[in-house]
Amino acid sequence: MCLARGAAQVNVTVAASMTLYDADSPSPRCLRMFLLEKGLSVPSLTIDVFGGENRRAPFLGLNPAGQTPALALGDGAVLAESVAIAEYLEECCPHPALIGATALERALTRQWWRRVELNVTEFIHNAYHYAEGLDRFRERIPVAPEAAAGLKRVAQDRLAWLDALLEEEPFLCGQRISAADIWLYVWLDFGIAVGQPFDRGLKRLTPWFDRIAARPSAAASRPPLRERSPDSVCSPSPSEAS
């Protein structure tokens, strides 16, 4: 990953002391896209979640919850949960701001972030566990295949609800891209890939999705960090970094 223009040298130093435990999964991809938009390069290791590497030692010694991503800090502390890691990175490396540069901006980002996670992404995620991903997850977590269709209906209903809340602005928080845009985009893109596409008839959400998909970080975030070729790295222009 390359640094965005104007990124502070202190950001490089802070990020270089960390190790990101990455994976081919939506939550780690959210964090990869977040890093790309911030222009941060973090050393990484890819965890084979399809092979269950995240469910056994030594990974469980880092994150007993057995989930990716995880971020190991230079002092030995380990953070889990993609949202918590994003918040930490924003505190350490505040520019460009993807959560917010002011109290109001941060509150608005978290407002949309919560709307996205509580009303959309969790339903897509669990529906996948109970349907398309059932064979993979039935021996790992409690599953409820009978709930899958209902969860998918709720996700689609909430996306229509979200569409009605959107205004004629380029991003969820108006004129600035935020973590909320990244999380919603990644999970909708995942939904498309696993047979849970959103309704392209939604008049605001559809152009919003296409706008985010056109950003270099969208394509560059698909493979885990260690699998990305050098020419796929994103170097946002000043307008793209907004």
For each residue, the residues with C-beta under 8 A, 3 or more apart:
1: 35 36 39 40 41 42 225 228 233 234
2: 39 41 233 234 235
3: 7 11 12 39 40 41
4: 7 38 39 96 235 236 241
5: 39 235 236 237 238 241
6: 95
7: 3 4 11 12 38 39 40 93 95
8: 11 12 93 95
9: 12 13
10: 13 14 93
11: 3 7 8 14 15 39 40 92 93 95
12: 3 7 8 9 15 16 41
13: 9 10 16 17
14: 10 11 17 18 92 93
15: 11 12 18 40 41 42 89 92 93
16: 12 13 41 42 43
17: 13 14 73 74
18: 14 15 42 43 71 72 73 74
19: 42 43 44 45 71 72
20: 31 35 42 43 44 45 69 70 71 72 225
21: 44 45 47 59 62 63 68 69 70 71 72
22: 28 31 32 44 45 46 47 68 69 224 225 226
23: 28 46 47 48 49 54 68 69 224
24: 28 46 49 50 223 224
25: 28 29 49 68
26: 29 30 121 125 186 187 190
27: 30 31 67 68 69 82
28: 22 23 24 25 31 32 68 69 82 224
29: 25 26 32 33 186 190 221 222
30: 26 27 33 34 82 86 182 183 186 187
31: 20 22 27 28 34 35 69 82 85 86
32: 22 28 29 35 36 220 221 224 225
33: 29 30 36 37 182 185 186 217 218 220 221
34: 30 31 37 38 86 89 98 179 182
35: 1 20 31 32 38 40 41 42 89
36: 1 32 33 39 216 217 220 221 233 234 236
37: 33 34 96 98 177 182 215 217 234 236 241
38: 4 7 34 35 89 90 93 96 98
39: 1 2 3 4 5 7 11 36 96 235 236 241
40: 1 3 7 11 15 35 89 93
41: 1 2 3 12 15 16 35
42: 1 15 16 18 19 20 35 71 225
43: 16 18 19 20
44: 19 20 21 22 224 225 226
45: 19 20 21 22 226
46: 22 23 24 224 225 226 227
47: 21 22 23 53 54 59 68
48: 23 51 52 53 54
49: 23 24 25 52 53 54 68
50: 24 136
51: 48
52: 48 49 55 56 140
53: 47 48 49 56 59
54: 23 47 48 49 59 60 63 66 67 68
55: 52 59 60 66 140
56: 52 53 59 60
57: 60 61
58: 61 62
59: 21 47 53 54 55 56 62 63 66 70
60: 54 55 56 57 63 64 66
61: 57 58 64
62: 21 58 59 70 72 78
63: 21 54 59 60 66 67 68 70 78 80
64: 60 61
65: 80
66: 54 55 59 60 63
67: 27 54 63 70 80 81
68: 21 22 23 25 27 28 47 49 54 63
69: 20 21 22 23 27 28 31 80 82 85
70: 20 21 59 62 63 67 78 79 80 85
71: 18 19 20 21 42 78 79 80 85 88 89
72: 18 19 20 21 62 76 77 78
73: 17 18 76 77 78 79
74: 17 18
75:
76: 72 73
77: 72 73
78: 62 63 70 71 72 73
79: 70 71 73 84 85 88
80: 63 65 67 69 70 71 84 85
81: 67 84 85
82: 27 28 30 31 69 85 86
83: 86 87 113 117 179 183
84: 79 80 81 87 88
85: 31 69 70 71 79 80 81 82 88 89
86: 30 31 34 82 83 89 90 98 99 179
87: 83 84 90 91 99
88: 71 79 84 85 91 92
89: 15 34 35 38 40 71 85 86 92 93
90: 38 86 87 93 94 97 98 99 179
91: 87 88 94
92: 11 14 15 88 89
93: 7 8 10 11 14 15 38 40 89 90
94: 90 91 97 101
95: 6 7 8 11
96: 4 37 38 39 241 242
97: 90 94 100 101 105 176
98: 34 37 38 86 90 109 177 178 179 182
99: 86 87 90 105 106 109 110 178 179
100: 97 103 104 105 106 107 108 109 178
101: 94 97 105
102: 105 106
103: 100 106 107
104: 100 107 108
105: 97 99 100 101 102 108 109 173 176
106: 99 100 102 103 109 110
107: 100 103 104 110 111
108: 100 104 105 111 112 173 174 178
109: 98 99 100 105 106 112 113 173 178 179 180
110: 99 106 107 113 114
111: 107 108 114 115
112: 108 109 115 116 172 173 178 180
113: 83 109 110 116 117 178 179 180 183
114: 110 111 117 118
115: 111 112 118 119 120 162 165 180
116: 112 113 119 120 121 162 172 180 183 184 187
117: 83 113 114 120 121 122 183
118: 114 115 122
119: 115 116 122 123 158 161 162
120: 115 116 117 123 124 155 158 159 162 184 187 188
121: 26 116 117 124 125 183 184 187
122: 117 118 119 125 126
123: 119 120 126 127 151 152 154 155 158
124: 120 121 127 128 151 152 155 187 188 190 191 196
125: 26 121 122 128 129 187
126: 122 123 129 130 147 151
127: 123 124 130 131 132 147 148 151 152 155 196
128: 124 125 131 132 133 190 194 196
129: 125 126 133 134 137 141 143
130: 126 127 133 134 143 144 145 146 147 148 151
131: 127 128 134 145 148 149 152
132: 127 128 194 195 196
133: 128 129 130 136 137 194
134: 129 130 131 137 138 143 145 148
135: 138
136: 50 133 140
137: 129 133 134 140 141 143
138: 134 135 143
139:
140: 52 55 136 137
141: 129 137
142:
143: 129 130 134 137 138
144: 130 147 148
145: 130 131 134 148
146: 130
147: 126 127 130 144 150 151
148: 127 130 131 134 144 145 151 152
149: 131 152 153
150: 147 153 154
151: 123 124 126 127 130 147 148 154 155
152: 123 124 127 131 148 149 155 156 196
153: 149 150 156 157
154: 123 150 151 157 158
155: 120 123 124 127 151 152 158 159 191 196
156: 152 153 159 160 198 199
157: 153 154 160 161
158: 119 120 123 154 155 161 162
159: 120 155 156 162 163 198 199 202 205
160: 156 157 163 164 199 202
161: 119 157 158 164 165
162: 115 116 119 120 158 159 165 166 205
163: 159 160 166 202 203 204 205
164: 160 161
165: 115 161 162
166: 162 163 169 172 204 205 208
167: 174 204
168: 204
169: 166 172 174 175
170: 174 175 208 211
171: 174 175 176 177 178 181 208 211
172: 112 116 166 169 178 180 181 184 208
173: 105 108 109 112 176 177 178 180 181
174: 108 167 169 170 171
175: 169 170 171 242
176: 97 105 171 173 242
177: 37 98 171 173 181 182 212 215 242
178: 98 99 100 108 109 112 113 171 172 173 181 182
179: 34 83 86 90 98 99 109 113 182 183
180: 109 112 113 115 116 172 173 183 184
181: 171 172 173 177 178 184 185 208 212
182: 30 33 34 37 98 177 178 179 185 186 212
183: 30 83 113 116 117 121 179 180 186 187
184: 116 120 121 172 180 181 187 188
185: 33 181 182 188 189 209 212 213 218
186: 26 29 30 33 182 183 189 190 221
187: 26 30 116 120 121 124 125 183 184 190 191
188: 120 124 184 185 191 192 198 209
189: 185 186 192 193 213 218
190: 26 29 124 128 186 187 193 194
191: 124 155 187 188 194 196 197 198
192: 188 189 196 197 198
193: 189 190
194: 128 132 133 190 191
195: 132
196: 124 127 128 132 152 155 191 192
197: 191 192 200
198: 156 159 188 191 192 202 205 209
199: 156 159 160 202
200: 197 206
201: 206
202: 159 160 163 198 199 205 206
203: 163 206 207
204: 163 166 167 168 207 208
205: 159 162 163 166 198 202 208 209
206: 200 201 202 203 209 210
207: 203 204 210 211
208: 166 170 171 172 181 204 205 211 212
209: 185 188 198 205 206 212 213
210: 206 207 213 214
211: 170 171 207 208 214 215
212: 177 181 182 185 208 209 215 218
213: 185 189 209 210 218
214: 210 211 218
215: 37 177 211 212 218 236 240
216: 36 219 220 234 235 236 240
217: 33 36 37 220 221 234 236
218: 33 185 189 212 213 214 215 221 222
219: 216 222 232
220: 32 33 36 216 217 228 232 233 234
221: 29 32 33 36 186 217 218
222: 29 218 219
223: 24 227 228 232
224: 22 23 24 28 32 44 46 227 228
225: 1 20 22 32 42 44 46 228
226: 22 44 45 46
227: 46 223 224
228: 1 220 223 224 225 232 233
229: 232
230: 233
231:
232: 219 220 223 228 229
233: 1 2 36 220 228 230
234: 1 2 36 37 216 217 220
235: 2 4 5 39 216
236: 4 5 36 37 39 215 216 217 240 241
237: 5 240 241
238: 5 241 242
239: 242
240: 215 216 236 237
241: 4 5 37 39 96 236 237 238
242: 96 175 176 177 238 239
